[in-house]
Amino acid sequence: MARFSERTLQIPDTGTTRGTARADPGTAETGSGSEMRAGIGAGAGIGTGTGAEIGTGTGTGTGAGAGTGDAASPHSPSPAPSPHPPASAHAPTPHPPASAHAPTPHARATLALTSAATAVTLMTYTAPMVTLPDTAADLHTPLSAQAWLLNGTPLGLAALLLVAGSLADDYGRRRIFLAGTLTLGVTTALGALASSTWLFTLARIAQGAAGAAILASSLGLLVHAFPSPRGRLYATGVWGAFVSGGIAVGPLVAGALPDWRAAYAVLGAAALLVAALGVRPLVESRSPRGGRPDIPGALTFGLALVALIAALTLGRDGWLRPQVGLLLLASAVLLAVFIRVERRSATPMIDLGLLRHRPFLASSAGGLFTGLAVIGLFSFLPAVFQQALGLSVLDSAWLLLLWSGLSFGVALQARRLAGRVSPRHQLAVGFALHALGVLTMLGAIDSGSWHRLLPGLVLSGVGSGLLNAALPLLAVESVPATRAAMGSGAQQTLRYIGSCAGVALTIAIVTSSGRGLGHGANIAMTVSVALSLLAAGAVTVLRDRR
């Protein structure tokens, strides 16, 4: 069983170094029993210097294994005299060429394909944000069931992200990635042909399952393709930017096309194209732990999520209804069974020991509150813009693009913060900016002026970009490298659980206030602000204890 050790995050001081920098692959060290420990990637040393090198070596993780040259130590044996003395005792130390740190063609192709597939997944996820009124009207969906049109995809994502991460680690990340992109293309096309609410919802759940395979395997592929810490910072930054890019472009594509069915047809074709392009350049990688997938864990966890999300969706019509109580009870029982199964499994979907590790808890909290406070609110606001402000589908898509486009740009540039601002602090700032932005939007819908929304959309967009850049990096830093897909799957599972809960909560608040959509939207925004500030405090407190 892959188990976390706090030593995997330490960077020891190796003293003064000299000589030529050399790459040291971060291979896994076999511990006692079946425990496997691996460093977070393999790092190439950079030049010479004093202190901790950036790199990893064989053994304890992100410490400098072989280092960036031979460490000068008073306890080191003297080197044998050379029959050919150097021409100068002060000859400069050679440095590796800049190209030594440049991504390989395989790495660039992996980054391009995983980023494109992630963007298509998020475009599919966000398309209903602006088409919800038209889709509901076309499918004759009552208001009480409209949450299912939005929650279908996050339900599939949340239910299968963990098992998809385990399958990717055990059976091959390339295999799971290609299967996911192919399935996303087919199920998105089927969604375009749906003739009823439940057929559309089933297609959306299947799209979420396919998206789970893509998202969980993507970071695992990137960890393998970019073994150095510097390369990984770059790759996860770009990948996180495409998360924001997919969120930005999805509603715009859906709003620009003639109707919602055309939008799903285009997105399905895009997913199939990525699947076809990925067959040749992607290289297979997997975790060395082996084993079989945790089917009992996957079933109990998936059913627990289905029961929870069904309860949250039905709760809009009354939290004291017997059906809601039974679903919540079933979810709690199934979750308890899942924990028991995981403790006994030889190859669990999630290592429960990670729950004692504060960086993993910070990563999980970041994902949960991003879904609950940010995605949940902005999933339904475009529908409010259309119904309360009289905006068209395309107009509301442009407003949403201001928010999501800024999120994309900030996430792309936020990688420059690496080494200056930790992912955990970046999360705290992101949540604080989102809270400030939403505060400035209070009362704007009641006033009937969409112009008053602009400052808040800008601030929240910047905050969302910081969140999307920090979350993937924190996900892979908080677990051993051999379980990178599991780490990203756990974080994103909580993100979409939060999203489902946030959507259900937002719709319930907005539509049941009794004083109009504007008043209900103000209450929903206030709740989002409170949740964001709570999240900022949580990720600040959950710092790693050395």
N, C-alpha and C positions, 0 to 999 in steps of 0.2 A: 504493500500500500504506500502510495506516495504521501509522505508526511512532511509538514513544514518544520523547519528549524530556524530559529531567529538568526542563526549564524549565516544563513543564506543572504542576509541583507547587510552584512558588515563589510566594510572596506578597510582592511588593516593597513597600517603605515608600514611600508616595506623599507624605509630608509632611503638613503641616497642611491640613485641608480646611475649606471653608466653603461655604455655600449649601445648597440643598435636595438631599436624597438622591434619586438617580434610578436607575432600573433600566437595566442595560446588557446586552443579550442576548449571550451568549457564542458568537458565530458562529465558524465555522471559518475559519481562515486558510489560504490556498493557499500552500504552500511550493514549493521547487524541485522540478521533475519532477512526479510524481504524489503527492508526500507531502502529507498533510493533517494539520494540527495543530489541536486544539480544546481549549479549556479544559474543566475538569470542571464543566460546567453554566454557567448564567447567573445571576449573583447580583445581588440588589437591595442597594444600599448601605444602611447603617443609620445614620441621623442624621449627626452631625458628630463630628469628633475628630481625634486626632493618631496617626499611625502607619499600619499596614496596614489597609486596609478589607477587610471580608468581602464578596467578590464577584468576578466575573470580567468580562472584557471581550473585545473582539475581539483575537485574536492568540495570545499565548503561554500562555494557560491560566488557572489559578486565581490570577492576579494581578488587581489591581483595574484593569480596563481604563479605563473612564471614571471610575471611582472613585465616591466618595460625595459628589460635589460637585466644584467646581472647585478644583484644587490651587493653593495659594498658593506661588508660586516667585519668587525674585529675578530669574529670567530670563524671566518671563512678561511679555508686553506689557501696558501699562496699559489698562484698559478705557476706552472712549470715555465722555465725560461724559454723563450722562443729563439730558434737558431737565426731568425731573420728579424732583428729589432726594427721597430717602427721608424719611419723617416723622421718623425717629429714627435716629441713627447706630448706636444700640445695640439696635435692634429684634431680638427673638429670632428665631433661625433656625427656620423652620417645619419640622416633622418629619412624615413620612408617617404616616397613621393606622395603628393596629394592624392594621386589616383589610387593609392593603396586603400584609402578609406571610401572610395567611390562605390556606389552600389553596383553589383554585377548585373548583366542583362537579365539573368533569372530573377534577381531580387526586384529589379524595376518592373518586370512583367508581373510578378506576384503582387506587388503593390498596386499596379494599375488595375489588375483584374479583381482583387479583393475590394478595392475602393469602389470600382464601378458596380460590382454586385451589391455592396453595402448601400450605395446610393439608390439603386433600383429598389432594394428592399424597403428603404425608408420612404421613397417616393410612393410605393404601393401602400405603405402604412399611413401616409399623411393625405393621400388623395381624397378620402371621404371628408376631410375637414371642411372643404369648400363645396363639395357636391352633396352633402348630407340632406339638405332640403329637397333637392331634385331627385335624389335616389329614393328617399322615403316616399315622395309623392308617386314616383313611377312604380314602386313595389307595394304601394298601399300599406306602408308601415305606420302603425299608430305611434303616438308620442312615447307611450310607455315602453315600446320595444326599440326605439331608435338607438339606445345605448348599445344594443347588440351589433348594429351596423358599424359602430366605431370600435367596439370591444372584441370583435371576432379575431382580428389579427393579433392584438396584444395577448389574447387568451392562448392562441397557438404558440406564440413566442414564449410566453412565460411557462407554459406547461412543458415545453420540449427543449428549452435552451440548455438545461443541465444535462439531460441525457444526450443531446446532440454534442455537447462538449466532451462527454465521456466517450461517445462513439468516435468522434474525431481523434481524440488522443489514442484510442485503442486500435481502431481499424483504418486509420489514415485520414488526414485532414483534407488532402486533395479529393479523395473519394467522396467524403461527406459534402465538401464544398460543391463539387460538380453535380451531385445528386440534388442538392438544395436549389441550385440555380435552375436546373431542368424542371424540377417540381414547381418552383415559383412561376416559371413561364407558363406551364400548363394550367395551374390552378387560377392564375390571374386571368387567363383567357376564358376559363370556365365562369369566373365571376362576371365577366362582361356579358355572358349569355344567360345569367340567372333570371328567373321569372317570378320569384317570390322572396320574401324576407328571409326565410330559413335556408333556402338554397344559396342565397347570397352570403348569409352568415357562415354556412358550412364552407363555402369557397374561401371566405376570409380567414377562417380558422386554419384551413389547409395552407393558405399563403403564409400565415404566421408560423406554422410548423416548418415550412420550407425556409422562411427567413431565419428561423432558429438555427438551422443547419449552416446557413451562410455566415451569420454573425459569429457563432461559436467557433467555427473552423477558420475564419479569416485571421483572427489574431494569432492563432496557433501557426498558420502558414507564415505570417509575418515574422514571428519569433524565430522560426527556422531559417527564413530567408535573410534576415538581418541579425546576425549573431552578436555584433558589437553593441555596447550600450549606446554609443553615438548614433549608429544606424537605426537602432530600435527607437530612440527618441524621435528621429526624423520620420520613420515609418508610421509609428502610432499617431504622431501629430497630423500627418497627411490623412491617415485613415479616419481619425476623429473629425477632420474637416469635412470629409465626404459624408459623414453622418449628418452634419449640419447642412451640407449641400443637398442631400436627398430630401431632407425636411423642407428645404427652401424651394426646390424645383417641383416637387410632387404636386402641391396645390396649384402652382402656376400652370403646369401642364394640364391638370384636370380642368382648370378654369378656362384655358384657352381653346380646348378641343370642343367640338360641337355638343357632345353630351358625355355623361359619366361612363357610358359603355365604351365609347371610343378611347377614353383615357386608359381603361383597363386593358384594352386590346393592345395599345401602344406599349404599355409597361410590360405586358406578357411577352411581346416580341423582343423587347430589350433584354429581358432575363434570358431568353433562349439564345440570343446573340452572345451574351457573356459566357454561357455554358459552352457554346461551340468554340469560342476563342480560347477557352481555358484548357482544352483537352491536351494540347501539345506542350505549352511552356511550363505549366505547373509541375512541381516535383513533389512526390509523396513524402510525407513525414508522419511519424507517430511517436507516442510515448513508449519508453522502453519497458514499462511495467507490465504490458500484456494483460491477459485476462478477458473475461466475458463481460458484456454490458450488464448493468444492474437493472434488469427488467422489473423485478418487484418494486425497487425504489422508484423507477420511472412511472409505473402504474399508480402507485399510491400517491406520489407527489402530483402527478397530472390530475388525478381525480380530486385531490384536495383543492387544487387551484380552480378546477371547474366549479366545484361546489361553492367556493368562496366568491368567485366572480359572479356566479348566478345569484347568490344572496345579495351582493352589492347592487346588482342591476335591478332585481325585484324589490329591493328596499325602498326604491323611489315611491312606490305605491303604498308604503306602510311598513315600518321596521318591526312592528309587533305582529305581523301576519305569521301564522304557523309555518308556512312554507319557508319563510326567511329564517326563522329560528332553527328549523330542521336542517337547512342547508349549512348554516353556520356551525351547528353541532357536528354534522358529518365532516365538514372541512377540518375541524379541530381533531376529531378522532383519526381521520386519515393522515393528518400531519404527525400525530403521535406515532402511528404505525410506521410512517416513513422514517422517522428518527430511529425507531427500534430496528428497522430493516437495515438502515445505513450502518448502525453500530455493529451489526453482525456480518455485513457483506465484506468479502475479500477484495472486491473492486467497487467501492461505493461511488455514486455520482459526485458526492461532495465529501471531503474530509472534514468531519465534524470537529476535529482538533483545531481547524482554522478559526473556529468561533472564539477561541481564546487569544487570537492574534489581533491586536488592535488595528494595524494597517488593513487587514482583511475586513474588519468590521467597518472601518472608515469607507472602504471601497463599496461595501454593501449598502451602507447608509446613503452614500452619495447616489448610487443607482436608484434606490427606493424613493428618495425624496425628489430626485429629478423627475421621475415619472409622476409622483403624486402632486407636486407643487407646480411643475412647469408644463410637462406634456399634457397632463390631465386638463389644465386650464385652457391651453392654446388649442387643444383638439376641438373644443366646442365654441370658442369665441368667434370664429369666422361665421358660424351659423347665426350667432347673436348679431353680428355686424349686418348680415343680410336681412334678418327679420326685424331688428329694432332700428337700424339706421337706413334701411332701404337700399343697401348696396347690392350691386350685381355679384354673380359668382366670381367674375374676373376681377372686379374692384376689391372684393374681400381677399382674393388671392394676392393682389398687389400689396395690400396692407400686411398680410401675413409674410410676404416676401421681404418686406423691410425688416421684420424681426428675424426671420430665418436666414436671410442673406447676410445680415450683420453677424449672425451666429457662425455662419460658414467662414466668413473672412477672418473673424477673430480666432476661431479654432485653427485656421491655417497658419496664422502668424504666432499663435501662442506657443508653438514649439520653441520659439526664441527665448522663452522664459525658462527653458530647461537649464538646471544648474543654478538658477537665481531664485526661483520660487518653486517650492515643493508642490506636487500635485494636490496634496491635502489642503494647503493654504490657497491654492488656485480654486479649489472647490468652494472654500469658505467665501472668497471674494465673489465668485460667480453667483452663489445663492444670495448674497447681500445685494448685488446689483440687480438681480431679478426682483427681489422684494422692493427695492427702491423704484424700479420701473413700473411695477404693478401699482404701487401707491400713487404714482402720478396719473394713472389712468382712471382712478376712482372718480365717478361722476361724469365721465366723458360720454358714456352711452346715454345717460339720462338727459344730457344737454343737447343731444341730437347732432353733435359735431364730431366728425371723424378726425378732424385736424387735432383735436385735443388728445387723441390716442398716440400721436407720433412720438413725443419725447419718451413716453413709457415704453413703446415698442423698441426704440433705440437702446435704452438702458437694459431692458430685459434681453434683447438680442445679444448685446455684448456679454452679459452674464451667462447666457446659454452657451455662447461660444467657448467661454472659459471652462464650463462644465464638460462640454463634449470633448475638449482637448485633454482635460485632466483625467477623465474617467477611464479610458482605455489604458493609459499609462499606469495608473494606480492599480488597475485590475491585474496586469501582468507582473507588477512589482510586488504584489501582496501574496503571491503564491510561487512555488518552485517553477522553474522554466518548463519542466516536463509536464506540468499541469496547467499550462497557460490557457488552453481552451476551456478547462474547467473553471479557472478563475474568471475569465471573461463571461462564461455562461452564467455563473452565479450572480455576478454583478448585473448583467443584463436581464436575467430572470426577475430580479427584484425591481429593476427599472420598469419592466412591463407589468409586473404585479401592481406597482405604484400607479402606472398609467391607467390600468383598468379601474382601480379604485378611484383615481382622480377624475376620470371621465364620468363614472357613475355618480360620484359626489357632486361634481360641477353641474351635471344635468339636473340632478335632484334639487340642488339649491336654486339654480336659475329659474327652473320651471315651476317651482312650488312656493315661491315667496308670496304670491297673492297680490303683489303690487307692481307687476310688470317685469319685463325682461331686464330693463336697466337696473332696477333695484336688486333683482336677483343676481345680476352680474356683479354688482358692487359687493354683495355678501361673498360670492365665490372668490372674487379677487382678494378680499380681506383674509379669507381662509388661506389662500395661496401665499400671501405675505407672511402670515404666522408660521406656516409650514416651512417656508424658505429660511426664515430666521432661526427656527428650531434646527434645521439641517446645518446651517452655517455653524451654529454652536456645537452640534454633535461632531462634525468632522474636525473642528478645532480641538476639542477635548480628546478625541481618539488619536493621539499621537503615539508613535512607537516608543516604548520604554527600553532604553539601552541598559 
